[in-house]
Amino acid sequence: MNSSLLLVGCTMLALAYFGSTSSAAPSTQPSPLDFTVKDIDGKDVNLADYKGKVVLIVNVASKCGFTPQYKGLETLYRKYKDQGFVILGFPANNFGSQEPGSNAEIKQFCTSKYDVQFPMMSKISVKGDDKHPLYKFLTEGKAGDDFAGDIEWNFAKFLVDRNGNVIARFSSKTKPEEPQVGETIEKALAAEPAKATARASK
């Protein structure tokens, strides 16, 4: 009787042990995709839903000298989207008051003038005391010292790999069609996302 109880107890302990060690260890690396934002229609968007994709985060504006970059961005999006690439546009009015409109007006402008199909988010601040937490993460060193520094103007670009890590920052003056942009995107798309490894049982 005692030996039976001992066998049952050992079996339960073994199941508990192997059950816990077979699960993948969650990643603790902070990521710009850890945030929740609102889309252009005011609906919550969990950026974690984009993990596993290559993501280009861009602060945009409708009345800027760089506004025609919308065309190049949309071209990039259509070229690579089926490979797991997405662009997230964040309207911001921080520079020269060049994004004064409402979210509805921004959406209408983007779709009617540039036929933008990549996801657009609600207007935020990307600089100053009211800077959005996402942009605090991107510009204040949490994404890596190489990418830190205030946003210089509209259409600054951050590229995030399939693992949720920032791997490149392009200035406002860097056009989406410049070779370095496409080459960096293609390299990121070719890389397989890292897989969480289970703790080895002894």
Sequence and secondary structure as in RCSB ss.txt:
>XXXX:A:sequence
MNSSLLLVGCTMLALAYFGSTSSAAPSTQPSPLDFTVKDIDGKDVNLADYKGKVVLIVNVASKCGFTPQYKGLET
LYRKYKDQGFVILGFPANNFGSQEPGSNAEIKQFCTSKYDVQFPMMSKISVKGDDKHPLYKFLTEGKAGDDFAGD
IEWNFAKFLVDRNGNVIARFSSKTKPEEPQVGETIEKALAAEPAKATARASK
>XXXX:A:secstr
 HHHHHHHHHHHHHHHHHHHHSSB       GGG EEEBTTS EEEGGGGTTSEEEEEEE SSSTTTTHHHHHHH
HHHHHGGGTEEEEEEEB  STT   S HHHHHHHHHHHH   S BB  B  SSTT  HHHHHHHSSTT GGG S 
  STT EEEE TTS EEEEE TTS TTSHHHHHHHHHHHHS      B    
